[in-house]
Amino acid sequence: MKETVSEKCPELVAQWSNKNLPLMPSDVTIGSHKRVWWRGSCGHEWQAIVKNRVKGSDCPYCNGNQLLKGFNDLATMKPELVSEWSDKNHPLMPDMVLSCTNKSVWWRCIQGHEWIAKIADRYYGSQCPYCEGHMLYKGFNDLASNYPELAKEWSEKNAPKRADEVFPKSRENVWWKCRVCGYEWRAVIDSRVKGSSCPVCSDRVVVAGVNDLATTDPELISEWDYDRNTMISPEQVHRNSLRIVWWTCGRGHRWRAKIADRAIDKEPCHICRKEFDKELPDILLRHCLKQAGYTVIVDEEELIGIPLANFIKEKNAVIEFSKPFYNTKDGYRWEFAKTQLCKNARIKLIRILRKRDKEFEDCVCITRLNDSDEALAEAIELALHILRIEISIDVKADRPHLFEKYTAIGQL
Protein backbone atom coordinates (compact mmCIF):
# COMPACT_ATOMS: atom_id res chain seq x y z
CA MET A 1 0.00 0.00 0.00
CA LYS A 2 1.31 3.49 -0.94
CA GLU A 3 2.40 5.86 1.84
CA THR A 4 0.23 8.88 2.64
CA VAL A 5 1.30 12.47 3.31
CA SER A 6 0.47 12.13 6.99
CA GLU A 7 2.69 9.06 7.27
CA LYS A 8 5.69 10.25 5.24
CA CYS A 9 5.68 14.08 5.56
CA PRO A 10 4.42 15.23 8.95
CA GLU A 11 5.88 18.74 8.27
CA LEU A 12 3.41 19.13 5.39
CA VAL A 13 0.51 18.13 7.59
CA ALA A 14 0.99 21.41 9.50
CA GLN A 15 0.63 23.32 6.19
CA TRP A 16 -2.55 21.49 5.09
CA SER A 17 -5.23 24.15 4.54
CA ASN A 18 -8.74 23.87 5.95
CA LYS A 19 -9.94 24.72 2.46
CA ASN A 20 -9.27 21.07 1.57
CA LEU A 21 -11.84 19.66 4.07
CA PRO A 22 -13.13 17.06 4.22
CA LEU A 23 -9.99 15.85 2.38
CA MET A 24 -7.18 15.12 4.86
CA PRO A 25 -3.41 14.41 4.49
CA SER A 26 -4.12 10.80 5.36
CA ASP A 27 -6.37 10.57 2.31
CA VAL A 28 -3.68 11.33 -0.30
CA THR A 29 -0.47 9.53 -1.15
CA ILE A 30 2.93 11.21 -1.49
CA GLY A 31 2.91 10.58 -5.26
CA SER A 32 -0.50 12.12 -5.84
CA HIS A 33 -0.93 14.65 -8.69
CA LYS A 34 -3.90 16.16 -6.95
CA ARG A 35 -3.76 19.97 -6.56
CA VAL A 36 -4.72 21.05 -3.04
CA TRP A 37 -4.54 24.14 -0.85
CA TRP A 38 -1.64 24.88 1.47
CA ARG A 39 -1.03 27.47 4.17
CA GLY A 40 2.62 28.16 5.02
CA SER A 41 4.11 29.42 8.27
CA CYS A 42 4.40 32.74 6.39
CA GLY A 43 0.58 32.96 6.39
CA HIS A 44 0.23 32.74 2.60
CA GLU A 45 -2.20 30.27 1.02
CA TRP A 46 -1.68 28.74 -2.40
CA GLN A 47 -2.50 25.67 -4.46
CA ALA A 48 0.14 23.12 -5.37
CA ILE A 49 0.34 19.46 -6.47
CA VAL A 50 0.97 17.11 -3.54
CA LYS A 51 3.86 15.34 -5.30
CA ASN A 52 5.66 18.68 -5.88
CA ARG A 53 5.32 19.65 -2.22
CA VAL A 54 6.79 16.32 -1.18
CA LYS A 55 9.74 17.02 -3.48
CA GLY A 56 10.42 20.34 -1.74
CA SER A 57 8.43 23.09 -3.44
CA ASP A 58 7.64 25.92 -1.05
CA CYS A 59 5.54 29.08 -0.84
CA PRO A 60 5.51 30.56 -4.39
CA TYR A 61 5.06 34.07 -3.03
CA CYS A 62 8.03 33.90 -0.68
CA ASN A 63 10.09 32.33 -3.50
CA GLY A 64 9.06 35.07 -5.88
CA ASN A 65 7.48 32.67 -8.37
CA GLN A 66 3.99 34.09 -8.07
CA LEU A 67 2.76 37.65 -7.60
CA LEU A 68 1.06 38.70 -4.39
CA LYS A 69 0.10 42.35 -4.34
CA GLY A 70 1.25 44.11 -1.22
CA PHE A 71 3.95 41.50 -0.63
CA ASN A 72 6.33 40.78 -3.53
CA ASP A 73 5.21 43.18 -6.23
CA LEU A 74 7.60 45.93 -7.39
CA ALA A 75 5.59 48.77 -5.88
CA THR A 76 5.80 47.12 -2.46
CA MET A 77 9.41 45.91 -2.63
CA LYS A 78 10.93 49.03 -4.27
CA PRO A 79 8.54 51.96 -3.83
CA GLU A 80 11.26 54.42 -4.92
CA LEU A 81 11.09 52.94 -8.43
CA VAL A 82 7.38 53.67 -8.81
CA SER A 83 8.13 57.32 -9.67
CA GLU A 84 10.34 56.13 -12.55
CA TRP A 85 7.71 53.79 -14.01
CA SER A 86 6.96 55.11 -17.50
CA ASP A 87 3.45 55.79 -18.80
CA LYS A 88 4.47 53.80 -21.87
CA ASN A 89 3.88 50.63 -19.81
CA HIS A 90 0.13 51.36 -19.42
CA PRO A 91 -1.99 49.48 -18.47
CA LEU A 92 0.75 47.50 -16.72
CA MET A 93 1.49 48.99 -13.28
CA PRO A 94 4.31 48.48 -10.72
CA ASP A 95 2.04 46.51 -8.37
CA MET A 96 1.24 44.07 -11.18
CA VAL A 97 4.78 42.74 -11.64
CA LEU A 98 7.22 40.78 -9.50
CA SER A 99 10.11 42.81 -8.14
CA CYS A 100 12.71 40.39 -9.55
CA THR A 101 11.17 39.49 -12.89
CA ASN A 102 13.30 39.57 -16.04
CA LYS A 103 10.52 41.34 -17.88
CA SER A 104 11.74 44.47 -19.72
CA VAL A 105 9.68 47.64 -19.35
CA TRP A 106 10.01 51.38 -19.92
CA TRP A 107 11.49 53.73 -17.31
CA ARG A 108 11.72 57.52 -17.00
CA CYS A 109 14.29 59.17 -14.70
CA ILE A 110 14.03 62.51 -12.90
CA GLN A 111 15.95 64.11 -15.79
CA GLY A 112 13.27 62.99 -18.24
CA HIS A 113 15.31 60.29 -19.95
CA GLU A 114 13.42 57.17 -21.03
CA TRP A 115 14.89 53.72 -21.60
CA ILE A 116 14.04 50.01 -21.50
CA ALA A 117 15.47 47.80 -18.76
CA LYS A 118 14.66 44.57 -16.93
CA ILE A 119 12.71 45.02 -13.71
CA ALA A 120 15.15 42.74 -11.89
CA ASP A 121 18.11 44.89 -12.98
CA ARG A 122 16.41 48.01 -11.63
CA TYR A 123 15.58 46.15 -8.40
CA TYR A 124 19.25 45.30 -7.92
CA GLY A 125 20.44 48.85 -8.47
CA SER A 126 20.84 49.70 -12.16
CA GLN A 127 20.23 53.38 -12.86
CA CYS A 128 19.49 55.59 -15.85
CA PRO A 129 22.07 54.60 -18.52
CA TYR A 130 22.22 58.19 -19.75
CA CYS A 131 22.84 59.72 -16.32
CA GLU A 132 25.40 56.99 -15.62
CA GLY A 133 27.13 57.60 -18.94
CA HIS A 134 26.50 54.15 -20.38
CA MET A 135 24.34 55.39 -23.23
CA LEU A 136 24.64 58.60 -25.25
CA TYR A 137 21.90 61.21 -25.00
CA LYS A 138 22.52 64.20 -27.25
CA GLY A 139 22.20 67.47 -25.43
CA PHE A 140 22.83 65.85 -22.06
CA ASN A 141 25.93 63.65 -21.74
CA ASP A 142 27.72 64.12 -25.04
CA LEU A 143 31.06 65.93 -25.38
CA ALA A 144 29.64 69.02 -27.08
CA SER A 145 27.06 69.59 -24.33
CA ASN A 146 29.41 69.07 -21.39
CA TYR A 147 32.61 70.57 -22.81
CA PRO A 148 31.64 73.17 -25.43
CA GLU A 149 35.15 74.70 -25.42
CA LEU A 150 36.66 71.34 -26.37
CA ALA A 151 34.00 70.85 -29.02
CA LYS A 152 35.32 74.00 -30.70
CA GLU A 153 38.60 72.14 -31.26
CA TRP A 154 36.91 69.10 -32.81
CA SER A 155 38.64 68.63 -36.17
CA GLU A 156 36.81 68.26 -39.46
CA LYS A 157 39.02 65.23 -40.05
CA ASN A 158 36.66 63.30 -37.74
CA ALA A 159 33.71 63.70 -40.16
CA PRO A 160 31.08 62.41 -40.30
CA LYS A 161 31.42 61.85 -36.54
CA ARG A 162 30.61 64.95 -34.51
CA ALA A 163 31.39 66.15 -30.99
CA ASP A 164 27.76 65.59 -29.90
CA GLU A 165 28.01 61.93 -30.85
CA VAL A 166 30.72 60.87 -28.39
CA PHE A 167 31.07 60.49 -24.63
CA PRO A 168 33.41 62.79 -22.68
CA LYS A 169 34.94 59.66 -21.10
CA SER A 170 35.45 57.91 -24.42
CA ARG A 171 38.83 56.25 -25.02
CA GLU A 172 38.49 56.89 -28.74
CA ASN A 173 41.50 58.53 -30.40
CA VAL A 174 40.31 61.42 -32.58
CA TRP A 175 41.62 64.52 -34.33
CA TRP A 176 41.74 67.97 -32.72
CA LYS A 177 42.57 71.42 -34.10
CA CYS A 178 44.01 74.06 -31.77
CA ARG A 179 42.07 77.33 -31.80
CA VAL A 180 45.26 79.28 -30.98
CA CYS A 181 47.92 77.97 -33.36
CA GLY A 182 45.85 75.85 -35.77
CA TYR A 183 47.92 72.71 -35.18
CA GLU A 184 46.09 69.39 -35.66
CA TRP A 185 46.87 66.26 -33.66
CA ARG A 186 45.30 63.03 -32.42
CA ALA A 187 44.42 62.48 -28.77
CA VAL A 188 42.06 60.32 -26.69
CA ILE A 189 38.84 62.18 -25.87
CA ASP A 190 39.07 61.33 -22.17
CA SER A 191 42.62 62.71 -21.98
CA ARG A 192 41.45 66.05 -23.40
CA VAL A 193 38.64 66.21 -20.84
CA LYS A 194 41.22 65.58 -18.11
CA GLY A 195 43.28 68.54 -19.25
CA SER A 196 45.71 67.55 -22.01
CA SER A 197 46.21 70.47 -24.36
CA CYS A 198 47.69 71.32 -27.74
CA PRO A 199 51.17 69.72 -27.95
CA VAL A 200 52.50 72.77 -29.77
CA CYS A 201 51.16 75.38 -27.34
CA SER A 202 52.40 73.26 -24.42
CA ASP A 203 55.79 72.81 -26.16
CA ARG A 204 55.60 69.03 -26.44
CA VAL A 205 55.94 69.31 -30.21
CA VAL A 206 58.03 71.86 -32.12
CA VAL A 207 56.65 73.44 -35.28
CA ALA A 208 58.96 75.84 -37.10
CA GLY A 209 57.45 79.28 -37.39
CA VAL A 210 55.03 78.66 -34.51
CA ASN A 211 56.72 77.68 -31.25
CA ASP A 212 60.36 77.12 -32.15
CA LEU A 213 63.00 79.16 -30.34
CA ALA A 214 63.83 81.17 -33.45
CA THR A 215 60.23 82.37 -33.60
CA THR A 216 59.47 82.90 -29.90
CA ASP A 217 62.84 84.33 -28.83
CA PRO A 218 64.54 85.83 -31.90
CA GLU A 219 66.89 87.86 -29.69
CA LEU A 220 68.65 84.63 -28.69
CA ILE A 221 69.48 83.64 -32.26
CA SER A 222 72.53 85.93 -32.32
CA GLU A 223 73.89 84.05 -29.30
CA TRP A 224 73.26 80.55 -30.68
CA ASP A 225 76.63 78.87 -31.26
CA TYR A 226 76.11 77.36 -34.70
CA ASP A 227 79.71 76.11 -34.83
CA ARG A 228 79.28 73.84 -31.81
CA ASN A 229 75.55 73.04 -32.06
CA THR A 230 76.06 71.22 -35.35
CA MET A 231 73.28 68.64 -34.79
CA ILE A 232 70.51 71.03 -33.83
CA SER A 233 69.18 74.48 -34.73
CA PRO A 234 66.93 77.08 -33.03
CA GLU A 235 64.12 76.03 -35.39
CA GLN A 236 64.13 72.52 -33.88
CA VAL A 237 63.72 73.35 -30.19
CA HIS A 238 61.21 75.22 -28.02
CA ARG A 239 61.82 77.78 -25.30
CA ASN A 240 60.90 75.40 -22.46
CA SER A 241 63.44 72.79 -23.47
CA LEU A 242 65.81 71.53 -20.77
CA ARG A 243 68.35 70.61 -23.40
CA ILE A 244 71.85 72.00 -22.80
CA VAL A 245 73.43 73.69 -25.83
CA TRP A 246 76.31 76.01 -26.63
CA TRP A 247 75.97 79.79 -26.62
CA THR A 248 78.26 82.67 -27.58
CA CYS A 249 77.85 86.28 -26.45
CA GLY A 250 78.77 89.57 -28.10
CA ARG A 251 81.96 89.72 -26.04
CA GLY A 252 83.16 86.44 -27.52
CA HIS A 253 82.53 84.15 -24.55
CA ARG A 254 81.32 80.59 -25.12
CA TRP A 255 79.39 78.57 -22.56
CA ARG A 256 76.82 75.79 -22.14
CA ALA A 257 73.35 76.40 -20.69
CA LYS A 258 69.81 75.03 -20.78
CA ILE A 259 67.57 76.57 -23.41
CA ALA A 260 64.83 77.20 -20.83
CA ASP A 261 67.26 79.01 -18.53
CA ARG A 262 68.11 81.41 -21.34
CA ALA A 263 64.60 81.87 -22.75
CA ILE A 264 62.42 81.69 -19.64
CA ASP A 265 64.71 82.80 -16.82
CA LYS A 266 66.65 85.23 -19.04
CA GLU A 267 69.99 84.03 -17.73
CA PRO A 268 72.82 85.98 -19.38
CA CYS A 269 76.35 84.89 -20.20
CA HIS A 270 77.70 83.73 -16.85
CA ILE A 271 81.21 84.80 -17.81
CA CYS A 272 80.00 88.33 -18.54
CA ARG A 273 78.06 88.28 -15.29
CA LYS A 274 81.14 87.27 -13.32
CA GLU A 275 83.31 89.93 -14.97
CA PHE A 276 80.59 92.55 -14.52
CA ASP A 277 80.23 91.81 -10.80
CA LYS A 278 83.99 92.15 -10.47
CA GLU A 279 84.00 95.54 -12.21
CA LEU A 280 80.68 96.79 -10.80
CA PRO A 281 82.16 99.28 -8.28
CA ASP A 282 84.04 101.18 -11.01
CA ILE A 283 81.14 100.91 -13.49
CA LEU A 284 78.65 102.19 -10.91
CA LEU A 285 80.85 105.11 -9.85
CA ARG A 286 81.49 106.24 -13.44
CA HIS A 287 77.80 105.96 -14.29
CA CYS A 288 76.69 108.06 -11.32
CA LEU A 289 79.28 110.77 -11.98
CA LYS A 290 78.47 110.98 -15.68
CA GLN A 291 74.75 111.20 -14.85
CA ALA A 292 75.58 114.12 -12.53
CA GLY A 293 77.51 115.91 -15.29
CA TYR A 294 81.08 115.20 -14.22
CA THR A 295 83.92 114.19 -16.51
CA VAL A 296 85.48 110.87 -15.54
CA ILE A 297 88.74 109.88 -17.22
CA VAL A 298 89.37 106.15 -16.98
CA ASP A 299 92.95 104.99 -16.36
CA GLU A 300 94.41 108.50 -16.72
CA GLU A 301 98.21 108.16 -17.09
CA GLU A 302 99.42 111.62 -18.12
CA LEU A 303 99.14 113.30 -14.74
CA ILE A 304 101.50 111.13 -12.70
CA GLY A 305 102.79 108.61 -15.24
CA ILE A 306 100.80 105.63 -13.97
CA PRO A 307 97.08 104.84 -14.49
CA LEU A 308 94.51 106.48 -12.25
CA ALA A 309 91.32 104.39 -12.34
CA ASN A 310 88.65 107.08 -12.02
CA PHE A 311 89.96 110.63 -12.37
CA ILE A 312 87.27 113.27 -11.81
CA LYS A 313 88.47 116.24 -13.83
CA GLU A 314 86.28 118.92 -12.21
CA LYS A 315 87.44 117.93 -8.70
CA ASN A 316 91.06 117.07 -9.55
CA ALA A 317 90.44 113.90 -7.57
CA VAL A 318 90.69 110.15 -7.97
CA ILE A 319 88.46 107.43 -6.49
CA GLU A 320 89.89 103.92 -6.64
CA PHE A 321 88.59 100.56 -5.44
CA SER A 322 91.01 98.06 -3.96
CA LYS A 323 91.87 95.01 -6.03
CA PRO A 324 93.04 91.58 -4.85
CA PHE A 325 96.69 92.27 -5.71
CA TYR A 326 96.77 95.33 -3.40
CA ASN A 327 97.63 93.12 -0.46
CA THR A 328 100.60 91.50 -2.19
CA LYS A 329 104.09 92.83 -1.58
CA ASP A 330 104.47 94.24 -5.08
CA GLY A 331 100.92 95.50 -5.15
CA TYR A 332 101.33 97.44 -1.92
CA ARG A 333 104.54 99.06 -3.20
CA TRP A 334 102.78 100.07 -6.40
CA GLU A 335 99.86 101.62 -4.57
CA PHE A 336 102.17 103.32 -2.08
CA ALA A 337 104.03 104.93 -4.97
CA LYS A 338 100.74 106.02 -6.53
CA THR A 339 99.72 107.62 -3.24
CA GLN A 340 102.92 109.64 -3.05
CA LEU A 341 102.72 110.72 -6.69
CA CYS A 342 99.13 111.94 -6.20
CA LYS A 343 100.18 113.84 -3.10
CA ASN A 344 103.01 115.52 -4.94
CA ALA A 345 100.70 116.41 -7.85
CA ARG A 346 98.11 117.79 -5.41
CA ILE A 347 95.56 115.24 -6.63
CA LYS A 348 93.09 114.15 -3.96
CA LEU A 349 93.13 110.34 -3.77
CA ILE A 350 90.24 108.48 -2.15
CA ARG A 351 90.51 104.72 -1.75
CA ILE A 352 87.49 102.46 -1.07
CA LEU A 353 88.84 99.34 0.63
CA ARG A 354 87.53 95.99 1.73
CA LYS A 355 87.68 95.05 5.41
CA ARG A 356 90.79 92.91 4.91
CA ASP A 357 92.76 95.57 2.98
CA LYS A 358 95.62 97.63 4.39
CA GLU A 359 95.11 101.36 4.70
CA PHE A 360 97.47 103.99 3.28
CA GLU A 361 98.67 107.28 4.68
CA ASP A 362 98.51 110.53 2.73
CA CYS A 363 95.13 109.63 1.16
CA VAL A 364 91.54 109.14 2.26
CA CYS A 365 90.66 105.49 2.98
CA ILE A 366 87.05 104.35 3.28
CA THR A 367 86.49 100.74 4.34
CA ARG A 368 83.33 98.96 3.22
CA LEU A 369 81.38 97.30 6.03
CA ASN A 370 80.85 94.15 3.94
CA ASP A 371 80.46 92.97 0.34
CA SER A 372 76.76 93.84 0.03
CA ASP A 373 75.30 96.27 -2.50
CA GLU A 374 74.16 98.50 0.33
CA ALA A 375 77.68 98.74 1.78
CA LEU A 376 79.06 99.56 -1.67
CA ALA A 377 76.52 102.34 -2.16
CA GLU A 378 77.29 103.83 1.28
CA ALA A 379 81.04 103.82 0.60
CA ILE A 380 80.66 105.54 -2.80
CA GLU A 381 78.23 108.12 -1.40
CA LEU A 382 80.70 108.92 1.40
CA ALA A 383 83.59 109.28 -1.07
CA LEU A 384 81.54 111.65 -3.23
CA HIS A 385 80.40 113.58 -0.17
CA ILE A 386 84.05 114.25 0.69
CA LEU A 387 84.34 115.81 -2.78
CA ARG A 388 81.16 117.84 -2.13
CA ILE A 389 79.19 115.72 -4.59
CA GLU A 390 75.81 114.61 -3.26
CA ILE A 391 74.41 111.63 -5.15
CA SER A 392 71.97 108.95 -3.93
CA ILE A 393 72.92 105.50 -5.22
CA ASP A 394 70.61 102.48 -5.65
CA VAL A 395 72.72 99.53 -6.77
CA LYS A 396 69.76 97.18 -7.14
CA ALA A 397 67.94 99.60 -9.45
CA ASP A 398 71.00 100.47 -11.54
CA ARG A 399 72.43 96.97 -11.91
CA PRO A 400 70.14 95.65 -14.74
CA HIS A 401 70.64 98.48 -17.23
CA LEU A 402 74.33 98.79 -16.37
CA PHE A 403 74.79 95.11 -17.13
CA GLU A 404 72.89 95.52 -20.39
CA LYS A 405 75.25 98.33 -21.40
CA TYR A 406 78.25 96.33 -20.25
CA THR A 407 77.39 93.36 -22.47
CA ALA A 408 76.93 95.68 -25.47
CA ILE A 409 80.42 96.27 -26.86
CA GLY A 410 81.65 99.80 -26.49
CA GLN A 411 78.95 100.99 -24.12
CA LEU A 412 81.07 101.01 -20.97
ROKEDREN-397209 format. One record per residue (C-alpha): residue number from 1; z, x, y. Coordinates in steps of 0.001 Angstrom, whole numbers. Layout:
BEGIN
num|w|u|v
NUM|Z|X|Y
...
end
This chain:
BEGIN
num|w|u|v
1|0|0|0
2|-938|1310|3495
3|1844|2396|5856
4|2636|229|8883
5|3307|1299|12467
6|6987|473|12135
7|7265|2689|9056
8|5244|5685|10249
9|5560|5683|14075
10|8947|4423|15235
11|8268|5883|18737
12|5394|3411|19134
13|7586|509|18127
14|9499|989|21409
15|6190|628|23315
16|5091|-2551|21485
17|4541|-5234|24151
18|5950|-8738|23873
19|2461|-9943|24716
20|1573|-9271|21066
21|4068|-11838|19656
22|4224|-13125|17062
23|2381|-9991|15851
24|4860|-7184|15119
25|4495|-3414|14412
26|5365|-4124|10798
27|2308|-6372|10567
28|-297|-3678|11329
29|-1154|-473|9530
30|-1492|2927|11207
31|-5258|2911|10579
32|-5840|-504|12124
33|-8686|-926|14645
34|-6946|-3899|16164
35|-6564|-3760|19971
36|-3037|-4724|21053
37|-849|-4542|24144
38|1471|-1645|24880
39|4167|-1032|27470
40|5016|2619|28156
41|8266|4108|29417
42|6394|4397|32744
43|6391|582|32962
44|2600|229|32737
45|1017|-2200|30275
46|-2398|-1679|28739
47|-4458|-2499|25673
48|-5367|139|23118
49|-6472|343|19457
50|-3543|969|17108
51|-5295|3857|15342
52|-5879|5660|18680
53|-2217|5324|19652
54|-1176|6786|16324
55|-3481|9742|17016
56|-1743|10418|20340
57|-3438|8431|23089
58|-1050|7638|25918
59|-836|5536|29079
60|-4391|5510|30557
61|-3034|5061|34072
62|-682|8026|33905
63|-3496|10091|32326
64|-5881|9058|35067
65|-8373|7484|32669
66|-8065|3990|34092
67|-7600|2764|37649
68|-4394|1061|38696
69|-4341|103|42350
70|-1216|1250|44109
71|-634|3953|41505
72|-3534|6327|40783
73|-6230|5213|43184
74|-7386|7600|45927
75|-5877|5586|48774
76|-2459|5797|47124
77|-2632|9410|45914
78|-4275|10934|49034
79|-3834|8536|51959
80|-4919|11265|54419
81|-8433|11091|52937
82|-8806|7375|53666
83|-9668|8129|57317
84|-12549|10339|56129
85|-14008|7706|53789
86|-17503|6961|55109
87|-18802|3452|55787
88|-21873|4472|53799
89|-19812|3877|50629
90|-19418|131|51361
91|-18473|-1991|49480
92|-16719|752|47497
93|-13276|1488|48987
94|-10723|4315|48482
95|-8365|2037|46511
96|-11177|1239|44073
97|-11637|4780|42739
98|-9496|7219|40780
99|-8140|10108|42811
100|-9553|12707|40393
101|-12888|11172|39490
102|-16038|13298|39565
103|-17882|10518|41336
104|-19719|11737|44468
105|-19351|9680|47645
106|-19918|10014|51381
107|-17311|11489|53729
108|-16997|11717|57516
109|-14695|14290|59173
110|-12902|14032|62511
111|-15791|15947|64109
112|-18236|13268|62991
113|-19948|15315|60288
114|-21035|13422|57168
115|-21597|14887|53724
116|-21502|14035|50010
117|-18756|15468|47802
118|-16932|14659|44573
119|-13714|12706|45022
120|-11889|15150|42739
121|-12983|18109|44888
122|-11635|16411|48005
123|-8405|15578|46154
124|-7922|19251|45295
125|-8474|20440|48851
126|-12156|20838|49700
127|-12861|20233|53377
128|-15847|19494|55594
129|-18516|22065|54599
130|-19747|22221|58195
131|-16324|22837|59722
132|-15622|25403|56990
133|-18940|27127|57605
134|-20381|26499|54145
135|-23235|24338|55394
136|-25246|24641|58602
137|-25004|21897|61212
138|-27255|22523|64201
139|-25432|22198|67471
140|-22059|22832|65853
141|-21737|25931|63647
142|-25042|27717|64122
143|-25380|31063|65932
144|-27078|29643|69019
145|-24330|27059|69586
146|-21395|29406|69068
147|-22808|32613|70573
148|-25429|31644|73169
149|-25423|35155|74698
150|-26375|36663|71341
151|-29021|34002|70854
152|-30701|35320|74001
153|-31262|38603|72139
154|-32815|36907|69096
155|-36175|38641|68627
156|-39464|36805|68257
157|-40052|39020|65227
158|-37741|36656|63299
159|-40162|33713|63705
160|-40303|31076|62407
161|-36543|31418|61848
162|-34508|30612|64949
163|-30991|31391|66145
164|-29898|27762|65594
165|-30847|28010|61926
166|-28391|30721|60867
167|-24633|31066|60487
168|-22683|33415|62793
169|-21096|34943|59664
170|-24417|35449|57906
171|-25023|38826|56249
172|-28743|38495|56891
173|-30397|41505|58528
174|-32582|40311|61416
175|-34332|41615|64519
176|-32721|41743|67971
177|-34098|42575|71421
178|-31766|44012|74064
179|-31802|42075|77329
180|-30980|45257|79277
181|-33358|47917|77970
182|-35767|45850|75853
183|-35182|47924|72709
184|-35658|46088|69388
185|-33665|46868|66264
186|-32423|45298|63032
187|-28769|44417|62480
188|-26687|42062|60321
189|-25870|38837|62183
190|-22165|39066|61335
191|-21982|42615|62715
192|-23396|41454|66050
193|-20845|38637|66206
194|-18115|41218|65576
195|-19251|43283|68540
196|-22009|45706|67550
197|-24364|46213|70467
198|-27736|47693|71318
199|-27951|51168|69720
200|-29773|52496|72770
201|-27342|51158|75384
202|-24425|52401|73258
203|-26160|55789|72814
204|-26441|55598|69034
205|-30207|55943|69313
206|-32117|58029|71862
207|-35278|56652|73440
208|-37099|58959|75837
209|-37386|57446|79281
210|-34511|55035|78662
211|-31250|56716|77684
212|-32150|60355|77120
213|-30339|63002|79161
214|-33450|63834|81174
215|-33599|60229|82374
216|-29902|59465|82899
217|-28833|62836|84328
218|-31898|64543|85827
219|-29694|66885|87862
220|-28691|68653|84632
221|-32260|69484|83637
222|-32323|72528|85928
223|-29301|73890|84055
224|-30677|73260|80552
225|-31257|76632|78874
226|-34696|76112|77363
227|-34830|79714|76111
228|-31812|79279|73843
229|-32060|75553|73041
230|-35346|76058|71223
231|-34794|73284|68640
232|-33833|70511|71034
233|-34729|69184|74476
234|-33032|66933|77081
235|-35394|64125|76028
236|-33881|64132|72521
237|-30186|63723|73354
238|-28024|61212|75224
239|-25303|61825|77778
240|-22456|60902|75400
241|-23473|63445|72792
242|-20767|65813|71526
243|-23401|68353|70614
244|-22802|71847|71999
245|-25827|73429|73689
246|-26634|76315|76011
247|-26617|75972|79794
248|-27582|78263|82666
249|-26447|77846|86276
250|-28096|78775|89572
251|-26036|81958|89717
252|-27516|83164|86439
253|-24545|82529|84151
254|-25119|81322|80589
255|-22557|79391|78566
256|-22143|76820|75793
257|-20686|73350|76400
258|-20778|69808|75026
259|-23413|67573|76575
260|-20828|64827|77202
261|-18535|67258|79010
262|-21339|68110|81409
263|-22749|64598|81870
264|-19638|62416|81686
265|-16824|64711|82805
266|-19045|66649|85231
267|-17727|69989|84026
268|-19380|72824|85980
269|-20199|76351|84892
270|-16851|77699|83726
271|-17814|81214|84802
272|-18538|80005|88333
273|-15289|78064|88284
274|-13321|81140|87270
275|-14967|83306|89926
276|-14522|80590|92550
277|-10805|80231|91806
278|-10472|83988|92147
279|-12208|84000|95541
280|-10804|80678|96789
281|-8275|82160|99280
282|-11014|84042|101177
283|-13485|81144|100910
284|-10915|78655|102190
285|-9850|80853|105108
286|-13435|81490|106240
287|-14291|77800|105958
288|-11320|76693|108063
289|-11977|79284|110773
290|-15679|78472|110984
291|-14848|74752|111198
292|-12526|75577|114115
293|-15289|77507|115911
294|-14216|81081|115196
295|-16506|83924|114186
296|-15539|85483|110870
297|-17224|88742|109879
298|-16980|89369|106151
299|-16363|92952|104990
300|-16720|94408|108503
301|-17094|98213|108164
302|-18121|99420|111618
303|-14738|99136|113304
304|-12697|101500|111132
305|-15237|102787|108609
306|-13972|100797|105631
307|-14491|97077|104845
308|-12245|94512|106481
309|-12345|91322|104389
310|-12021|88645|107078
311|-12374|89961|110633
312|-11807|87270|113271
313|-13826|88469|116239
314|-12211|86281|118925
315|-8704|87436|117932
316|-9551|91059|117067
317|-7567|90436|113902
318|-7973|90692|110146
319|-6495|88458|107432
320|-6635|89892|103922
321|-5438|88589|100561
322|-3960|91011|98056
323|-6031|91872|95010
324|-4853|93036|91575
325|-5712|96695|92268
326|-3403|96774|95325
327|-461|97633|93120
328|-2188|100596|91496
329|-1579|104086|92826
330|-5083|104472|94241
331|-5154|100925|95499
332|-1921|101331|97444
333|-3203|104542|99056
334|-6404|102780|100065
335|-4570|99865|101623
336|-2082|102169|103318
337|-4972|104029|104929
338|-6528|100735|106021
339|-3242|99720|107623
340|-3055|102922|109637
341|-6687|102716|110723
342|-6202|99132|111935
343|-3099|100176|113836
344|-4941|103012|115524
345|-7848|100703|116410
346|-5414|98110|117793
347|-6626|95564|115244
348|-3963|93091|114152
349|-3775|93129|110344
350|-2150|90242|108478
351|-1752|90510|104722
352|-1071|87495|102464
353|629|88838|99345
354|1730|87528|95986
355|5407|87682|95053
356|4905|90791|92907
357|2979|92757|95571
358|4393|95622|97627
359|4705|95113|101362
360|3276|97472|103987
361|4685|98670|107276
362|2727|98507|110525
363|1164|95131|109626
364|2264|91538|109144
365|2983|90660|105491
366|3279|87048|104351
367|4340|86492|100741
368|3215|83329|98961
369|6028|81379|97303
370|3936|80852|94149
371|338|80464|92972
372|30|76763|93840
373|-2499|75303|96268
374|333|74161|98505
375|1785|77679|98737
376|-1668|79064|99561
377|-2155|76520|102345
378|1279|77291|103827
379|599|81039|103825
380|-2799|80656|105539
381|-1405|78229|108115
382|1396|80702|108918
383|-1070|83595|109282
384|-3231|81540|111651
385|-165|80397|113583
386|686|84051|114246
387|-2780|84341|115809
388|-2129|81157|117835
389|-4591|79189|115722
390|-3260|75813|114608
391|-5150|74407|111628
392|-3929|71971|108953
393|-5224|72922|105501
394|-5650|70609|102484
395|-6766|72724|99528
396|-7143|69758|97182
397|-9450|67939|99604
398|-11542|71005|100472
399|-11911|72432|96968
400|-14738|70136|95649
401|-17227|70641|98479
402|-16365|74335|98791
403|-17131|74788|95106
404|-20392|72891|95522
405|-21399|75253|98327
406|-20251|78253|96329
407|-22465|77386|93364
408|-25465|76929|95675
409|-26863|80419|96269
410|-26490|81652|99804
411|-24119|78945|100990
412|-20968|81071|101008
end
